[in-house]
Amino acid sequence: MAANLDLEPVFDLNLYLGKAVAPVVDKLTGWAVATVKMLPNLVVGIAIVIIFWVLSAYAARLANRLVFRFTGYRHIARLLARMTTLAVIGLGFILALDALNLDKAVASMLAGIGILGVALGFAGKDLFADFIAGIVLHFEHPFRLDDLVKSGDMRGYVDTIKWRATIIRGRLGERITIPNKDLLGKPLINYYFSGLRRIDLYAGIDYASDLQQAEDLALEAVRALEPPLRDPDRPVEFFYEEFSESSITFRLRFWIERPDQPVFLRARSEAIKAIRRAFSHHGITIPFPIRTLDFGVTGGQILREQLEGLNIVLSTPEEKNKPETKQ
């Protein structure tokens, strides 16, 4: 007995699948044809990116040399070299997209970059401020590498100048990171900017000393310092300033040839020693502060008289310095 098979559902299913798959196949076929047609432009685009990538290195090197030759500031040359690299590579990508006939994509990308820049500006305004301040510092160059600077309570040698922050080495070797906007917005002291540095010394002499003799001795002692501890082209200056409690205060100032901190410290130390030797040799003293104790006691005996009654004798500094006479 023969069985009757109904194949109509099978044919209907195949027909339905064929209709569903056909658009996908057509789409993939269209993409393949478009890719084949775009292959020459794709090769040109990739070649453009590679060429501009290589050119960016040469352009950055050339910008570095030219800027350093005209300005003499290496950190400015590095900054402009980096900006040149980014500009050349960005131009290469735009030309590559244009070669692929993606003009709409280029416009959309530029619009997206603008919107992203606005969003990042609001989200990271401090970071953006540091970046802008870094550019200003690079062009105004208030300091160079290895300059001794002070900003607020921070003091040290400039180690690295970055786009966001400046790294300085503290006097104890510590690493200090200062945001660029703080350096730009606060008073900044650069001890090395002028190439010269002045040393001011303050001291006092007792009232019994000859003021003119003390001045001459101090000037002679400091003038004897050899370069670079003293700049021979600049005068050594001496001024009496005030009458203090136990001495007459003076200020002596002179210049050193180099502003380096080691030279500054050594020159100051040698000047102090030279003045002290000259004063000591000629009997000029730098007195300690003198204090008088008054307990408010009226009447009675003076302490010296009481000690003399006990056969204890107090001698004054003048009596100590008197030579002994032989009987």
C-alpha positions in Angstrom: 0.0 0.0 0.0 1.7 3.2 -1.1 1.9 6.2 1.3 1.0 9.7 0.0 3.6 12.3 1.1 2.6 16.0 1.4 5.7 18.1 0.4 3.9 21.4 0.1 4.9 22.6 3.6 8.5 21.9 2.9 8.5 23.9 -0.2 6.7 26.8 1.6 9.4 26.8 4.3 12.2 26.9 1.8 10.5 29.7 0.0 10.1 31.7 3.2 13.8 31.1 4.2 14.9 32.2 0.7 12.9 35.4 1.1 14.4 36.1 4.5 18.0 35.4 3.6 18.0 37.2 0.3 18.2 40.7 1.8 21.2 39.7 3.9 22.9 38.1 1.0 22.2 41.2 -1.1 23.6 43.5 1.6 26.8 41.4 2.1 27.2 41.3 -1.7 26.8 45.1 -1.9 29.4 45.5 0.9 31.8 43.2 -0.9 31.4 45.1 -4.2 31.8 48.4 -2.4 34.9 47.2 -0.6 36.4 46.0 -3.9 35.6 49.3 -5.5 37.1 51.2 -2.5 40.3 49.1 -2.3 42.3 51.7 -4.4 41.1 54.5 -2.2 41.8 52.5 1.0 45.3 51.8 -0.2 45.8 55.5 -0.9 44.4 56.4 2.5 46.7 54.0 4.4 49.6 55.3 2.3 48.7 58.9 3.3 48.6 58.1 7.0 52.0 56.3 6.8 53.6 59.1 4.9 52.3 61.8 7.2 53.3 59.7 10.2 56.9 59.6 8.9 56.8 63.3 8.0 55.7 64.2 11.5 59.0 63.0 12.9 61.0 65.1 10.5 58.8 68.1 11.0 59.1 67.8 14.8 62.8 67.6 14.5 63.0 70.6 12.2 60.7 72.6 14.5 62.8 71.7 17.5 66.0 72.9 15.9 64.6 76.1 14.5 62.8 77.1 17.7 65.8 76.3 19.9 68.1 78.3 17.5 65.9 81.4 17.7 64.8 81.3 21.3 67.5 79.3 23.1 64.9 77.6 25.3 64.9 73.9 25.0 61.5 73.3 26.8 59.8 75.7 24.3 61.4 73.8 21.4 60.1 70.5 22.8 56.6 71.8 23.3 56.4 73.1 19.7 57.9 69.9 18.4 55.1 67.9 20.1 52.5 70.2 18.8 53.9 69.9 15.3 53.8 66.1 15.5 50.1 66.1 16.5 49.2 68.7 13.8 50.9 66.7 11.0 49.5 63.4 12.0 46.0 64.9 12.4 46.3 66.5 8.9 47.2 63.1 7.5 44.1 61.4 9.0 41.9 64.1 7.6 43.4 63.7 4.1 43.1 59.9 4.4 39.3 60.2 5.2 38.9 62.6 2.3 40.6 60.1 0.0 38.0 57.5 1.1 35.2 59.9 0.1 34.2 60.1 3.8 33.5 63.9 3.8 30.5 63.4 6.0 32.5 61.3 8.4 35.1 64.1 8.6 32.5 66.7 9.4 30.9 64.5 12.0 34.3 63.7 13.6 35.2 67.4 13.8 31.8 68.2 15.3 32.2 65.4 17.8 35.7 66.6 18.8 34.2 70.1 19.4 31.4 68.7 21.6 33.9 66.5 23.4 36.2 69.4 24.0 33.4 71.5 25.6 32.4 68.5 27.8 36.0 68.0 28.9 36.4 71.7 29.5 33.6 71.7 32.1 34.5 68.4 33.6 38.3 69.1 33.9 38.5 72.9 34.2 41.4 72.6 36.6 43.3 70.3 34.3 42.6 72.6 31.4 43.7 75.6 33.4 47.0 73.8 34.2 47.4 73.0 30.5 46.9 76.6 29.4 49.2 77.8 32.2 51.8 75.4 31.0 51.7 76.8 27.5 52.0 80.4 28.9 54.9 79.3 31.1 56.7 77.7 28.1 56.4 80.9 26.1 57.1 83.5 28.9 59.9 81.3 30.2 60.2 82.8 33.7 62.7 80.1 34.6 64.9 77.5 33.0 65.9 74.0 33.9 68.1 73.8 37.0 67.1 77.4 38.1 66.5 77.9 41.8 62.9 79.1 42.3 60.5 79.7 45.1 56.7 79.7 44.9 54.9 80.1 48.2 56.5 77.8 50.7 58.0 75.6 47.9 61.6 76.1 47.0 63.9 74.0 44.9 65.6 73.5 41.5 63.5 73.2 38.3 63.8 69.6 37.1 61.1 69.1 34.5 58.6 71.4 32.9 55.5 69.5 31.8 52.2 70.6 30.2 50.2 70.1 33.5 52.8 70.6 36.2 56.4 71.6 36.9 58.7 69.2 38.9 61.3 70.8 41.2 63.9 69.2 43.4 63.8 70.3 47.0 66.9 71.3 48.9 66.8 67.9 50.7 66.4 66.0 47.5 62.6 65.6 47.6 60.5 65.7 44.5 57.9 68.5 44.5 55.1 68.7 41.9 53.5 72.2 41.5 50.5 72.7 39.2 51.3 75.2 36.4 48.3 77.4 37.3 49.7 77.8 40.8 53.1 78.9 39.4 51.4 81.3 37.0 48.9 82.7 39.6 51.3 83.2 42.6 54.4 85.3 43.1 57.4 83.4 41.7 61.0 84.1 42.8 63.8 83.0 40.4 67.2 83.4 42.1 69.1 82.6 38.9 67.3 84.7 36.3 69.7 87.7 36.3 72.9 85.7 36.5 73.9 87.6 39.6 73.1 87.4 43.3 73.6 89.6 46.3 74.5 88.6 49.8 73.4 90.7 52.7 75.0 90.2 56.1 73.7 91.7 59.4 75.7 92.0 62.6 76.3 94.4 65.4 79.3 95.9 67.3 79.5 97.2 70.8 79.1 100.9 71.6 82.8 101.2 72.8 84.2 100.3 69.4 85.4 102.8 66.7 82.7 102.8 64.1 84.9 103.9 61.2 87.5 101.3 62.1 84.9 98.6 62.2 83.6 99.7 58.8 87.0 99.7 57.2 87.9 96.3 58.6 84.7 94.7 57.4 85.0 96.2 53.9 88.7 95.1 53.6 87.9 91.6 54.8 85.1 91.0 52.2 87.1 92.7 49.4 89.8 90.1 49.9 87.5 87.3 48.8 88.5 85.9 45.4 86.0 85.2 42.5 83.6 83.6 42.2 83.0 84.3 45.9 82.8 88.0 45.1 82.2 90.0 41.9 85.1 92.4 41.6 83.2 94.7 39.2 80.6 95.5 41.9 81.3 97.5 45.1 81.1 96.1 48.6 78.7 98.3 50.6 78.5 98.9 54.3 75.7 100.7 56.2 75.0 101.3 59.9 71.3 100.8 60.5 70.2 101.2 64.0 71.0 101.4 67.7 69.9 98.1 69.2 69.8 97.1 72.9 73.4 96.1 73.2 75.0 97.0 69.9 75.0 99.2 66.8 73.6 97.1 63.9 75.2 97.3 60.5 74.5 95.7 57.1 77.2 94.6 54.6 76.3 93.6 51.1 78.2 92.3 48.1 77.6 90.5 44.9 78.9 87.1 43.7 79.8 86.2 40.2 77.5 83.2 39.9 74.0 82.7 41.4 74.6 79.0 42.1 73.4 78.0 45.6 76.7 76.3 46.6 78.7 79.4 45.6 76.2 81.6 47.5 76.5 79.5 50.7 80.3 79.3 50.5 80.6 83.1 49.9 78.4 83.9 52.8 80.3 81.6 55.1 83.7 82.9 54.0 82.6 86.5 54.5 81.4 85.8 58.0 84.6 84.2 58.9 86.7 86.9 57.4 84.8 89.7 59.2 85.0 87.8 62.5 88.8 87.3 62.2 89.3 91.0 61.4 87.2 92.2 64.3 88.8 89.7 66.8 92.3 90.7 65.7 91.6 94.4 66.4 89.6 94.0 69.6 86.2 94.8 68.1 83.5 92.6 69.7 80.1 91.5 68.5 78.3 91.6 71.9 75.6 89.3 73.2 72.3 90.9 74.2 72.6 92.3 77.8 69.8 91.9 80.3 69.5 93.8 83.7 67.5 92.0 86.4 65.6 94.3 88.8 63.8 92.5 91.6 62.3 95.7 93.0 64.1 95.5 96.3 64.7 98.9 97.9 67.4 99.4 100.5 69.8 96.7 101.5 73.3 96.1 100.0 74.4 95.7 96.5 75.3 92.1 95.5 78.9 93.1 94.8 79.3 94.5 98.4 77.8 91.4 99.9 80.2 89.2 98.0 83.2 91.3 98.9 82.1 90.9 102.6 82.5 87.2 102.0 86.0 87.7 100.5 84.6 86.9 97.0 85.8 89.4 94.4 84.0 89.9 91.0 86.2 91.2 88.2 84.9 93.1 85.2 85.9 92.2 81.6 88.2 95.3 81.6 90.0 94.1 84.8 90.5 90.7 83.3 92.1 92.1 80.2 94.6 94.2 82.1 98.2 92.9 82.0 99.6 91.7 85.4 102.2 94.0 86.9 105.2 92.4 88.5 106.0 93.7 92.0 
